[in-house]
Amino acid sequence: MPPDSTTRRAIANEVPNALGIHIYPNGFYATIPLERSVHIEDLETLPSGRVTLVQTDMTLMAGQAFGWLWTTGNQMYFSMNRPPPVQC
């Protein structure tokens, strides 16, 4: 969050890829990756009246993942390495 003395402008450079998750009946899940690029410009007015410009370019990324989801009681668990325990 910029301070009160700062004016912020954020520009999205492109349309983001969709983020999603597919959960199969057996608990196996697969996510779809997300990528979003943003350019941020902050104009800060200093107590002296001088204005400074700070430019930031960010690429935010969440990769693709696979794994398992399961519940025990009122808890939900997930694992990317092994299937859920067999429940009797």
mmCIF file as gemmi writes it, N, C-alpha and C atoms, coordinates in Angstrom:
data_model
loop_
_atom_site.group_PDB
_atom_site.id
_atom_site.type_symbol
_atom_site.label_atom_id
_atom_site.label_alt_id
_atom_site.label_comp_id
_atom_site.label_asym_id
_atom_site.label_entity_id
_atom_site.label_seq_id
_atom_site.pdbx_PDB_ins_code
_atom_site.Cartn_x
_atom_site.Cartn_y
_atom_site.Cartn_z
_atom_site.occupancy
_atom_site.B_iso_or_equiv
_atom_site.pdbx_formal_charge
_atom_site.auth_seq_id
_atom_site.auth_asym_id
_atom_site.pdbx_PDB_model_num
ATOM 1 N N . MET Axp A 1 ? 0.841 -1.169 0 1 0 ? 1 A 1
ATOM 2 C CA . MET Axp A 1 ? 0 0 0 1 0 ? 1 A 1
ATOM 3 C C . MET Axp A 1 ? 0.892 1.239 0 1 0 ? 1 A 1
ATOM 4 N N . PRO Axp A 2 ? 0.645 2.151 -0.913 1 0 ? 2 A 1
ATOM 5 C CA . PRO Axp A 2 ? 1.445 3.362 -0.934 1 0 ? 2 A 1
ATOM 6 C C . PRO Axp A 2 ? 1.043 4.308 0.196 1 0 ? 2 A 1
ATOM 7 N N . PRO Axp A 3 ? 1.991 5.13 0.703 1 0 ? 3 A 1
ATOM 8 C CA . PRO Axp A 3 ? 1.649 6.116 1.733 1 0 ? 3 A 1
ATOM 9 C C . PRO Axp A 3 ? 0.733 7.196 1.154 1 0 ? 3 A 1
ATOM 10 N N . ASP Axp A 4 ? 0.136 8.005 2.035 1 0 ? 4 A 1
ATOM 11 C CA . ASP Axp A 4 ? -0.799 9.049 1.602 1 0 ? 4 A 1
ATOM 12 C C . ASP Axp A 4 ? -0.154 10.061 0.658 1 0 ? 4 A 1
ATOM 13 N N . SER Axp A 5 ? 1.157 10.246 0.76 1 0 ? 5 A 1
ATOM 14 C CA . SER Axp A 5 ? 1.839 11.231 -0.079 1 0 ? 5 A 1
ATOM 15 C C . SER Axp A 5 ? 2.194 10.672 -1.453 1 0 ? 5 A 1
ATOM 16 N N . THR Axp A 6 ? 1.708 9.479 -1.781 1 0 ? 6 A 1
ATOM 17 C CA . THR Axp A 6 ? 2.06 8.809 -3.028 1 0 ? 6 A 1
ATOM 18 C C . THR Axp A 6 ? 0.83 8.559 -3.888 1 0 ? 6 A 1
ATOM 19 N N . THR Axp A 7 ? 0.988 8.8 -5.17 1 0 ? 7 A 1
ATOM 20 C CA . THR Axp A 7 ? -0.032 8.47 -6.157 1 0 ? 7 A 1
ATOM 21 C C . THR Axp A 7 ? 0.443 7.238 -6.904 1 0 ? 7 A 1
ATOM 22 N N . ARG Axp A 8 ? -0.395 6.198 -6.98 1 0 ? 8 A 1
ATOM 23 C CA . ARG Axp A 8 ? 0.019 4.941 -7.624 1 0 ? 8 A 1
ATOM 24 C C . ARG Axp A 8 ? -0.812 4.693 -8.871 1 0 ? 8 A 1
ATOM 25 N N . ARG Axp A 9 ? -0.111 4.225 -9.917 1 0 ? 9 A 1
ATOM 26 C CA . ARG Axp A 9 ? -0.77 3.803 -11.15 1 0 ? 9 A 1
ATOM 27 C C . ARG Axp A 9 ? -0.257 2.408 -11.474 1 0 ? 9 A 1
ATOM 28 N N . ALA Axp A 10 ? -1.163 1.442 -11.601 1 0 ? 10 A 1
ATOM 29 C CA . ALA Axp A 10 ? -0.784 0.073 -11.949 1 0 ? 10 A 1
ATOM 30 C C . ALA Axp A 10 ? -1.343 -0.254 -13.323 1 0 ? 10 A 1
ATOM 31 N N . ILE Axp A 11 ? -0.481 -0.794 -14.177 1 0 ? 11 A 1
ATOM 32 C CA . ILE Axp A 11 ? -0.867 -1.112 -15.545 1 0 ? 11 A 1
ATOM 33 C C . ILE Axp A 11 ? -0.633 -2.6 -15.77 1 0 ? 11 A 1
ATOM 34 N N . ALA Axp A 12 ? -1.68 -3.316 -16.108 1 0 ? 12 A 1
ATOM 35 C CA . ALA Axp A 12 ? -1.542 -4.733 -16.446 1 0 ? 12 A 1
ATOM 36 C C . ALA Axp A 12 ? -1.063 -4.821 -17.888 1 0 ? 12 A 1
ATOM 37 N N . ASN Axp A 13 ? 0.059 -5.507 -18.097 1 0 ? 13 A 1
ATOM 38 C CA . ASN Axp A 13 ? 0.664 -5.564 -19.42 1 0 ? 13 A 1
ATOM 39 C C . ASN Axp A 13 ? -0.004 -6.555 -20.357 1 0 ? 13 A 1
ATOM 40 N N . GLU Axp A 14 ? -0.788 -7.469 -19.835 1 0 ? 14 A 1
ATOM 41 C CA . GLU Axp A 14 ? -1.402 -8.482 -20.68 1 0 ? 14 A 1
ATOM 42 C C . GLU Axp A 14 ? -2.594 -9.093 -19.959 1 0 ? 14 A 1
ATOM 43 N N . VAL Axp A 15 ? -3.358 -9.853 -20.685 1 0 ? 15 A 1
ATOM 44 C CA . VAL Axp A 15 ? -4.472 -10.585 -20.088 1 0 ? 15 A 1
ATOM 45 C C . VAL Axp A 15 ? -3.889 -11.78 -19.343 1 0 ? 15 A 1
ATOM 46 N N . PRO Axp A 16 ? -4.287 -11.999 -18.094 1 0 ? 16 A 1
ATOM 47 C CA . PRO Axp A 16 ? -3.698 -13.109 -17.332 1 0 ? 16 A 1
ATOM 48 C C . PRO Axp A 16 ? -4.184 -14.461 -17.837 1 0 ? 16 A 1
ATOM 49 N N . ASN Axp A 17 ? -3.331 -15.468 -17.658 1 0 ? 17 A 1
ATOM 50 C CA . ASN Axp A 17 ? -3.757 -16.835 -17.891 1 0 ? 17 A 1
ATOM 51 C C . ASN Axp A 17 ? -4.742 -17.217 -16.806 1 0 ? 17 A 1
ATOM 52 N N . ALA Axp A 18 ? -5.62 -18.149 -17.101 1 0 ? 18 A 1
ATOM 53 C CA . ALA Axp A 18 ? -6.606 -18.586 -16.107 1 0 ? 18 A 1
ATOM 54 C C . ALA Axp A 18 ? -5.941 -19.424 -15.028 1 0 ? 18 A 1
ATOM 55 N N . LEU Axp A 19 ? -6.446 -19.302 -13.818 1 0 ? 19 A 1
ATOM 56 C CA . LEU Axp A 19 ? -6.007 -20.14 -12.711 1 0 ? 19 A 1
ATOM 57 C C . LEU Axp A 19 ? -7.164 -21.063 -12.391 1 0 ? 19 A 1
ATOM 58 N N . GLY Axp A 20 ? -6.869 -22.334 -12.304 1 0 ? 20 A 1
ATOM 59 C CA . GLY Axp A 20 ? -7.945 -23.267 -12.021 1 0 ? 20 A 1
ATOM 60 C C . GLY Axp A 20 ? -7.426 -24.527 -11.372 1 0 ? 20 A 1
ATOM 61 N N . ILE Axp A 21 ? -8.354 -25.313 -10.879 1 0 ? 21 A 1
ATOM 62 C CA . ILE Axp A 21 ? -8.012 -26.586 -10.272 1 0 ? 21 A 1
ATOM 63 C C . ILE Axp A 21 ? -9.098 -27.584 -10.657 1 0 ? 21 A 1
ATOM 64 N N . HIS Axp A 22 ? -8.676 -28.779 -11.002 1 0 ? 22 A 1
ATOM 65 C CA . HIS Axp A 22 ? -9.617 -29.869 -11.276 1 0 ? 22 A 1
ATOM 66 C C . HIS Axp A 22 ? -9.384 -30.934 -10.219 1 0 ? 22 A 1
ATOM 67 N N . ILE Axp A 23 ? -10.435 -31.29 -9.485 1 0 ? 23 A 1
ATOM 68 C CA . ILE Axp A 23 ? -10.343 -32.316 -8.446 1 0 ? 23 A 1
ATOM 69 C C . ILE Axp A 23 ? -11.188 -33.502 -8.901 1 0 ? 23 A 1
ATOM 70 N N . TYR Axp A 24 ? -10.542 -34.644 -9.028 1 0 ? 24 A 1
ATOM 71 C CA . TYR Axp A 24 ? -11.214 -35.867 -9.468 1 0 ? 24 A 1
ATOM 72 C C . TYR Axp A 24 ? -11.873 -36.558 -8.273 1 0 ? 24 A 1
ATOM 73 N N . PRO Axp A 25 ? -12.841 -37.454 -8.527 1 0 ? 25 A 1
ATOM 74 C CA . PRO Axp A 25 ? -13.551 -38.134 -7.436 1 0 ? 25 A 1
ATOM 75 C C . PRO Axp A 25 ? -12.635 -38.895 -6.465 1 0 ? 25 A 1
ATOM 76 N N . ASN Axp A 26 ? -11.494 -39.387 -6.939 1 0 ? 26 A 1
ATOM 77 C CA . ASN Axp A 26 ? -10.586 -40.118 -6.043 1 0 ? 26 A 1
ATOM 78 C C . ASN Axp A 26 ? -9.654 -39.198 -5.253 1 0 ? 26 A 1
ATOM 79 N N . GLY Axp A 27 ? -9.811 -37.869 -5.372 1 0 ? 27 A 1
ATOM 80 C CA . GLY Axp A 27 ? -8.999 -36.92 -4.616 1 0 ? 27 A 1
ATOM 81 C C . GLY Axp A 27 ? -7.785 -36.391 -5.357 1 0 ? 27 A 1
ATOM 82 N N . PHE Axp A 28 ? -7.482 -36.93 -6.528 1 0 ? 28 A 1
ATOM 83 C CA . PHE Axp A 28 ? -6.349 -36.423 -7.308 1 0 ? 28 A 1
ATOM 84 C C . PHE Axp A 28 ? -6.706 -35.036 -7.844 1 0 ? 28 A 1
ATOM 85 N N . TYR Axp A 29 ? -5.746 -34.091 -7.777 1 0 ? 29 A 1
ATOM 86 C CA . TYR Axp A 29 ? -6.012 -32.751 -8.298 1 0 ? 29 A 1
ATOM 87 C C . TYR Axp A 29 ? -4.893 -32.309 -9.234 1 0 ? 29 A 1
ATOM 88 N N . ALA Axp A 30 ? -5.223 -31.399 -10.119 1 0 ? 30 A 1
ATOM 89 C CA . ALA Axp A 30 ? -4.249 -30.784 -11.029 1 0 ? 30 A 1
ATOM 90 C C . ALA Axp A 30 ? -4.609 -29.306 -11.143 1 0 ? 30 A 1
ATOM 91 N N . THR Axp A 31 ? -3.611 -28.433 -11.007 1 0 ? 31 A 1
ATOM 92 C CA . THR Axp A 31 ? -3.857 -26.999 -11.142 1 0 ? 31 A 1
ATOM 93 C C . THR Axp A 31 ? -3.361 -26.51 -12.495 1 0 ? 31 A 1
ATOM 94 N N . ILE Axp A 32 ? -3.951 -25.433 -12.947 1 0 ? 32 A 1
ATOM 95 C CA . ILE Axp A 32 ? -3.537 -24.768 -14.176 1 0 ? 32 A 1
ATOM 96 C C . ILE Axp A 32 ? -2.659 -23.59 -13.749 1 0 ? 32 A 1
ATOM 97 N N . PRO Axp A 33 ? -1.524 -23.361 -14.405 1 0 ? 33 A 1
ATOM 98 C CA . PRO Axp A 33 ? -0.629 -22.282 -13.969 1 0 ? 33 A 1
ATOM 99 C C . PRO Axp A 33 ? -1.233 -20.884 -14.178 1 0 ? 33 A 1
ATOM 100 N N . LEU Axp A 34 ? -0.698 -19.923 -13.437 1 0 ? 34 A 1
ATOM 101 C CA . LEU Axp A 34 ? -1.127 -18.526 -13.501 1 0 ? 34 A 1
ATOM 102 C C . LEU Axp A 34 ? 0.105 -17.669 -13.756 1 0 ? 34 A 1
ATOM 103 N N . GLU Axp A 35 ? -0.024 -16.716 -14.657 1 0 ? 35 A 1
ATOM 104 C CA . GLU Axp A 35 ? 1.046 -15.746 -14.885 1 0 ? 35 A 1
ATOM 105 C C . GLU Axp A 35 ? 0.412 -14.392 -15.145 1 0 ? 35 A 1
ATOM 106 N N . ARG Axp A 36 ? 0.955 -13.382 -14.487 1 0 ? 36 A 1
ATOM 107 C CA . ARG Axp A 36 ? 0.422 -12.028 -14.63 1 0 ? 36 A 1
ATOM 108 C C . ARG Axp A 36 ? 1.568 -11.035 -14.524 1 0 ? 36 A 1
ATOM 109 N N . SER Axp A 37 ? 1.69 -10.151 -15.508 1 0 ? 37 A 1
ATOM 110 C CA . SER Axp A 37 ? 2.713 -9.11 -15.468 1 0 ? 37 A 1
ATOM 111 C C . SER Axp A 37 ? 2.045 -7.772 -15.17 1 0 ? 37 A 1
ATOM 112 N N . VAL Axp A 38 ? 2.682 -6.981 -14.3 1 0 ? 38 A 1
ATOM 113 C CA . VAL Axp A 38 ? 2.133 -5.682 -13.898 1 0 ? 38 A 1
ATOM 114 C C . VAL Axp A 38 ? 3.266 -4.668 -13.856 1 0 ? 38 A 1
ATOM 115 N N . HIS Axp A 39 ? 2.987 -3.46 -14.32 1 0 ? 39 A 1
ATOM 116 C CA . HIS Axp A 39 ? 3.92 -2.332 -14.216 1 0 ? 39 A 1
ATOM 117 C C . HIS Axp A 39 ? 3.295 -1.333 -13.248 1 0 ? 39 A 1
ATOM 118 N N . ILE Axp A 40 ? 4.045 -0.926 -12.226 1 0 ? 40 A 1
ATOM 119 C CA . ILE Axp A 40 ? 3.542 -0.003 -11.204 1 0 ? 40 A 1
ATOM 120 C C . ILE Axp A 40 ? 4.394 1.263 -11.216 1 0 ? 40 A 1
ATOM 121 N N . GLU Axp A 41 ? 3.733 2.417 -11.213 1 0 ? 41 A 1
ATOM 122 C CA . GLU Axp A 41 ? 4.423 3.709 -11.117 1 0 ? 41 A 1
ATOM 123 C C . GLU Axp A 41 ? 3.93 4.421 -9.863 1 0 ? 41 A 1
ATOM 124 N N . ASP Axp A 42 ? 4.853 4.787 -8.981 1 0 ? 42 A 1
ATOM 125 C CA . ASP Axp A 42 ? 4.535 5.539 -7.768 1 0 ? 42 A 1
ATOM 126 C C . ASP Axp A 42 ? 5.148 6.936 -7.879 1 0 ? 42 A 1
ATOM 127 N N . LEU Axp A 43 ? 4.327 7.979 -7.733 1 0 ? 43 A 1
ATOM 128 C CA . LEU Axp A 43 ? 4.804 9.358 -7.648 1 0 ? 43 A 1
ATOM 129 C C . LEU Axp A 43 ? 4.673 9.775 -6.192 1 0 ? 43 A 1
ATOM 130 N N . GLU Axp A 44 ? 5.806 9.991 -5.526 1 0 ? 44 A 1
ATOM 131 C CA . GLU Axp A 44 ? 5.787 10.365 -4.111 1 0 ? 44 A 1
ATOM 132 C C . GLU Axp A 44 ? 6.174 11.825 -3.956 1 0 ? 44 A 1
ATOM 133 N N . THR Axp A 45 ? 5.342 12.566 -3.227 1 0 ? 45 A 1
ATOM 134 C CA . THR Axp A 45 ? 5.63 13.968 -2.926 1 0 ? 45 A 1
ATOM 135 C C . THR Axp A 45 ? 6.307 14.021 -1.559 1 0 ? 45 A 1
ATOM 136 N N . LEU Axp A 46 ? 7.573 14.453 -1.539 1 0 ? 46 A 1
ATOM 137 C CA . LEU Axp A 46 ? 8.346 14.541 -0.308 1 0 ? 46 A 1
ATOM 138 C C . LEU Axp A 46 ? 7.967 15.804 0.465 1 0 ? 46 A 1
ATOM 139 N N . PRO Axp A 47 ? 8.267 15.856 1.773 1 0 ? 47 A 1
ATOM 140 C CA . PRO Axp A 47 ? 7.949 17.064 2.562 1 0 ? 47 A 1
ATOM 141 C C . PRO Axp A 47 ? 8.536 18.338 1.963 1 0 ? 47 A 1
ATOM 142 N N . SER Axp A 48 ? 9.642 18.223 1.24 1 0 ? 48 A 1
ATOM 143 C CA . SER Axp A 48 ? 10.264 19.405 0.622 1 0 ? 48 A 1
ATOM 144 C C . SER Axp A 48 ? 9.482 19.881 -0.599 1 0 ? 48 A 1
ATOM 145 N N . GLY Axp A 49 ? 8.486 19.088 -1.044 1 0 ? 49 A 1
ATOM 146 C CA . GLY Axp A 49 ? 7.727 19.441 -2.237 1 0 ? 49 A 1
ATOM 147 C C . GLY Axp A 49 ? 8.253 18.756 -3.49 1 0 ? 49 A 1
ATOM 148 N N . ARG Axp A 50 ? 9.419 18.158 -3.37 1 0 ? 50 A 1
ATOM 149 C CA . ARG Axp A 50 ? 10.025 17.444 -4.506 1 0 ? 50 A 1
ATOM 150 C C . ARG Axp A 50 ? 9.232 16.163 -4.77 1 0 ? 50 A 1
ATOM 151 N N . VAL Axp A 51 ? 9.05 15.816 -6.047 1 0 ? 51 A 1
ATOM 152 C CA . VAL Axp A 51 ? 8.312 14.61 -6.429 1 0 ? 51 A 1
ATOM 153 C C . VAL Axp A 51 ? 9.298 13.597 -7.002 1 0 ? 51 A 1
ATOM 154 N N . THR Axp A 52 ? 9.224 12.362 -6.51 1 0 ? 52 A 1
ATOM 155 C CA . THR Axp A 52 ? 10.08 11.293 -7.031 1 0 ? 52 A 1
ATOM 156 C C . THR Axp A 52 ? 9.206 10.233 -7.697 1 0 ? 52 A 1
ATOM 157 N N . LEU Axp A 53 ? 9.762 9.591 -8.716 1 0 ? 53 A 1
ATOM 158 C CA . LEU Axp A 53 ? 9.074 8.544 -9.449 1 0 ? 53 A 1
ATOM 159 C C . LEU Axp A 53 ? 9.781 7.221 -9.193 1 0 ? 53 A 1
ATOM 160 N N . VAL Axp A 54 ? 9.02 6.199 -8.782 1 0 ? 54 A 1
ATOM 161 C CA . VAL Axp A 54 ? 9.543 4.849 -8.598 1 0 ? 54 A 1
ATOM 162 C C . VAL Axp A 54 ? 8.745 3.932 -9.523 1 0 ? 54 A 1
ATOM 163 N N . GLN Axp A 55 ? 9.458 3.222 -10.422 1 0 ? 55 A 1
ATOM 164 C CA . GLN Axp A 55 ? 8.81 2.3 -11.342 1 0 ? 55 A 1
ATOM 165 C C . GLN Axp A 55 ? 9.17 0.87 -10.961 1 0 ? 55 A 1
ATOM 166 N N . THR Axp A 56 ? 8.166 -0.014 -10.947 1 0 ? 56 A 1
ATOM 167 C CA . THR Axp A 56 ? 8.374 -1.412 -10.591 1 0 ? 56 A 1
ATOM 168 C C . THR Axp A 56 ? 7.698 -2.292 -11.637 1 0 ? 56 A 1
ATOM 169 N N . ASP Axp A 57 ? 8.427 -3.261 -12.171 1 0 ? 57 A 1
ATOM 170 C CA . ASP Axp A 57 ? 7.867 -4.264 -13.069 1 0 ? 57 A 1
ATOM 171 C C . ASP Axp A 57 ? 7.865 -5.59 -12.334 1 0 ? 57 A 1
ATOM 172 N N . MET Axp A 58 ? 6.709 -6.257 -12.295 1 0 ? 58 A 1
ATOM 173 C CA . MET Axp A 58 ? 6.604 -7.536 -11.598 1 0 ? 58 A 1
ATOM 174 C C . MET Axp A 58 ? 5.967 -8.568 -12.52 1 0 ? 58 A 1
ATOM 175 N N . THR Axp A 59 ? 6.496 -9.78 -12.468 1 0 ? 59 A 1
ATOM 176 C CA . THR Axp A 59 ? 5.852 -10.921 -13.102 1 0 ? 59 A 1
ATOM 177 C C . THR Axp A 59 ? 5.523 -11.897 -11.993 1 0 ? 59 A 1
ATOM 178 N N . LEU Axp A 60 ? 4.251 -12.113 -11.763 1 0 ? 60 A 1
ATOM 179 C CA . LEU Axp A 60 ? 3.783 -13 -10.714 1 0 ? 60 A 1
ATOM 180 C C . LEU Axp A 60 ? 3.478 -14.351 -11.344 1 0 ? 60 A 1
ATOM 181 N N . MET Axp A 61 ? 3.947 -15.438 -10.725 1 0 ? 61 A 1
ATOM 182 C CA . MET Axp A 61 ? 3.791 -16.748 -11.316 1 0 ? 61 A 1
ATOM 183 C C . MET Axp A 61 ? 3.452 -17.81 -10.29 1 0 ? 61 A 1
ATOM 184 N N . ALA Axp A 62 ? 2.514 -18.653 -10.604 1 0 ? 62 A 1
ATOM 185 C CA . ALA Axp A 62 ? 2.225 -19.851 -9.813 1 0 ? 62 A 1
ATOM 186 C C . ALA Axp A 62 ? 2.263 -21.017 -10.787 1 0 ? 62 A 1
ATOM 187 N N . GLY Axp A 63 ? 3.105 -21.983 -10.519 1 0 ? 63 A 1
ATOM 188 C CA . GLY Axp A 63 ? 3.308 -23.094 -11.444 1 0 ? 63 A 1
ATOM 189 C C . GLY Axp A 63 ? 2.217 -24.141 -11.372 1 0 ? 63 A 1
ATOM 190 N N . GLN Axp A 64 ? 2.317 -25.11 -12.265 1 0 ? 64 A 1
ATOM 191 C CA . GLN Axp A 64 ? 1.365 -26.211 -12.299 1 0 ? 64 A 1
ATOM 192 C C . GLN Axp A 64 ? 1.709 -27.214 -11.215 1 0 ? 64 A 1
ATOM 193 N N . ALA Axp A 65 ? 0.697 -27.817 -10.606 1 0 ? 65 A 1
ATOM 194 C CA . ALA Axp A 65 ? 0.923 -28.79 -9.532 1 0 ? 65 A 1
ATOM 195 C C . ALA Axp A 65 ? -0.053 -29.955 -9.674 1 0 ? 65 A 1
ATOM 196 N N . PHE Axp A 66 ? 0.359 -31.087 -9.149 1 0 ? 66 A 1
ATOM 197 C CA . PHE Axp A 66 ? -0.468 -32.295 -9.112 1 0 ? 66 A 1
ATOM 198 C C . PHE Axp A 66 ? -0.372 -32.866 -7.713 1 0 ? 66 A 1
ATOM 199 N N . GLY Axp A 67 ? -1.4 -33.516 -7.246 1 0 ? 67 A 1
ATOM 200 C CA . GLY Axp A 67 ? -1.327 -34.134 -5.931 1 0 ? 67 A 1
ATOM 201 C C . GLY Axp A 67 ? -2.649 -34.756 -5.533 1 0 ? 67 A 1
ATOM 202 N N . TRP Axp A 68 ? -2.81 -34.935 -4.235 1 0 ? 68 A 1
ATOM 203 C CA . TRP Axp A 68 ? -3.983 -35.591 -3.671 1 0 ? 68 A 1
ATOM 204 C C . TRP Axp A 68 ? -4.576 -34.748 -2.555 1 0 ? 68 A 1
ATOM 205 N N . LEU Axp A 69 ? -5.898 -34.719 -2.472 1 0 ? 69 A 1
ATOM 206 C CA . LEU Axp A 69 ? -6.633 -34.073 -1.385 1 0 ? 69 A 1
ATOM 207 C C . LEU Axp A 69 ? -7.46 -35.138 -0.681 1 0 ? 69 A 1
ATOM 208 N N . TRP Axp A 70 ? -7.563 -35.038 0.652 1 0 ? 70 A 1
ATOM 209 C CA . TRP Axp A 70 ? -8.443 -35.936 1.399 1 0 ? 70 A 1
ATOM 210 C C . TRP Axp A 70 ? -8.803 -35.302 2.719 1 0 ? 70 A 1
ATOM 211 N N . THR Axp A 71 ? -9.846 -35.838 3.335 1 0 ? 71 A 1
ATOM 212 C CA . THR Axp A 71 ? -10.277 -35.336 4.63 1 0 ? 71 A 1
ATOM 213 C C . THR Axp A 71 ? -10.265 -36.464 5.649 1 0 ? 71 A 1
ATOM 214 N N . THR Axp A 72 ? -9.998 -36.084 6.879 1 0 ? 72 A 1
ATOM 215 C CA . THR Axp A 72 ? -10.11 -36.981 8.025 1 0 ? 72 A 1
ATOM 216 C C . THR Axp A 72 ? -10.793 -36.172 9.118 1 0 ? 72 A 1
ATOM 217 N N . GLY Axp A 73 ? -11.989 -36.612 9.53 1 0 ? 73 A 1
ATOM 218 C CA . GLY Axp A 73 ? -12.747 -35.811 10.489 1 0 ? 73 A 1
ATOM 219 C C . GLY Axp A 73 ? -13.103 -34.475 9.868 1 0 ? 73 A 1
ATOM 220 N N . ASN Axp A 74 ? -12.773 -33.385 10.561 1 0 ? 74 A 1
ATOM 221 C CA . ASN Axp A 74 ? -13.065 -32.06 10.014 1 0 ? 74 A 1
ATOM 222 C C . ASN Axp A 74 ? -11.818 -31.379 9.46 1 0 ? 74 A 1
ATOM 223 N N . GLN Axp A 75 ? -10.774 -32.143 9.166 1 0 ? 75 A 1
ATOM 224 C CA . GLN Axp A 75 ? -9.517 -31.608 8.626 1 0 ? 75 A 1
ATOM 225 C C . GLN Axp A 75 ? -9.357 -31.994 7.158 1 0 ? 75 A 1
ATOM 226 N N . MET Axp A 76 ? -8.811 -31.085 6.353 1 0 ? 76 A 1
ATOM 227 C CA . MET Axp A 76 ? -8.488 -31.397 4.965 1 0 ? 76 A 1
ATOM 228 C C . MET Axp A 76 ? -6.963 -31.424 4.818 1 0 ? 76 A 1
ATOM 229 N N . TYR Axp A 77 ? -6.455 -32.392 4.077 1 0 ? 77 A 1
ATOM 230 C CA . TYR Axp A 77 ? -5.018 -32.566 3.874 1 0 ? 77 A 1
ATOM 231 C C . TYR Axp A 77 ? -4.723 -32.609 2.385 1 0 ? 77 A 1
ATOM 232 N N . PHE Axp A 78 ? -3.481 -32.356 2.037 1 0 ? 78 A 1
ATOM 233 C CA . PHE Axp A 78 ? -3.054 -32.54 0.654 1 0 ? 78 A 1
ATOM 234 C C . PHE Axp A 78 ? -1.615 -33.008 0.64 1 0 ? 78 A 1
ATOM 235 N N . SER Axp A 79 ? -1.269 -33.711 -0.425 1 0 ? 79 A 1
ATOM 236 C CA . SER Axp A 79 ? 0.089 -34.21 -0.596 1 0 ? 79 A 1
ATOM 237 C C . SER Axp A 79 ? 0.421 -34.185 -2.074 1 0 ? 79 A 1
ATOM 238 N N . MET Axp A 80 ? 1.652 -33.801 -2.383 1 0 ? 80 A 1
ATOM 239 C CA . MET Axp A 80 ? 2.106 -33.826 -3.77 1 0 ? 80 A 1
ATOM 240 C C . MET Axp A 80 ? 2.943 -35.069 -4.051 1 0 ? 80 A 1
ATOM 241 N N . ASN Axp A 81 ? 3.208 -35.897 -3.035 1 0 ? 81 A 1
ATOM 242 C CA . ASN Axp A 81 ? 4.122 -37.017 -3.198 1 0 ? 81 A 1
ATOM 243 C C . ASN Axp A 81 ? 3.488 -38.391 -3.109 1 0 ? 81 A 1
ATOM 244 N N . ARG Axp A 82 ? 2.372 -38.5 -2.423 1 0 ? 82 A 1
ATOM 245 C CA . ARG Axp A 82 ? 1.804 -39.83 -2.214 1 0 ? 82 A 1
ATOM 246 C C . ARG Axp A 82 ? 0.289 -39.743 -2.176 1 0 ? 82 A 1
ATOM 247 N N . PRO Axp A 83 ? -0.4 -40.834 -2.522 1 0 ? 83 A 1
ATOM 248 C CA . PRO Axp A 83 ? -1.866 -40.821 -2.444 1 0 ? 83 A 1
ATOM 249 C C . PRO Axp A 83 ? -2.322 -40.797 -0.997 1 0 ? 83 A 1
ATOM 250 N N . PRO Axp A 84 ? -3.589 -40.459 -0.772 1 0 ? 84 A 1
ATOM 251 C CA . PRO Axp A 84 ? -4.107 -40.399 0.599 1 0 ? 84 A 1
ATOM 252 C C . PRO Axp A 84 ? -4.114 -41.774 1.248 1 0 ? 84 A 1
ATOM 253 N N . PRO Axp A 85 ? -4.127 -41.806 2.581 1 0 ? 85 A 1
ATOM 254 C CA . PRO Axp A 85 ? -4.211 -43.095 3.254 1 0 ? 85 A 1
ATOM 255 C C . PRO Axp A 85 ? -5.542 -43.767 2.977 1 0 ? 85 A 1
ATOM 256 N N . VAL Axp A 86 ? -5.546 -45.09 2.96 1 0 ? 86 A 1
ATOM 257 C CA . VAL Axp A 86 ? -6.767 -45.856 2.727 1 0 ? 86 A 1
ATOM 258 C C . VAL Axp A 86 ? -7.628 -45.783 3.979 1 0 ? 86 A 1
ATOM 259 N N . GLN Axp A 87 ? -8.89 -45.432 3.798 1 0 ? 87 A 1
ATOM 260 C CA . GLN Axp A 87 ? -9.797 -45.316 4.944 1 0 ? 87 A 1
ATOM 261 C C . GLN Axp A 87 ? -10.679 -46.566 5 1 0 ? 87 A 1
ATOM 262 N N . CYS Axp A 88 ? -10.777 -47.173 6.171 1 0 ? 88 A 1
ATOM 263 C CA . CYS Axp A 88 ? -11.575 -48.39 6.339 1 0 ? 88 A 1
ATOM 264 C C . CYS Axp A 88 ? -12.914 -48.052 6.934 1 0 ? 88 A 1
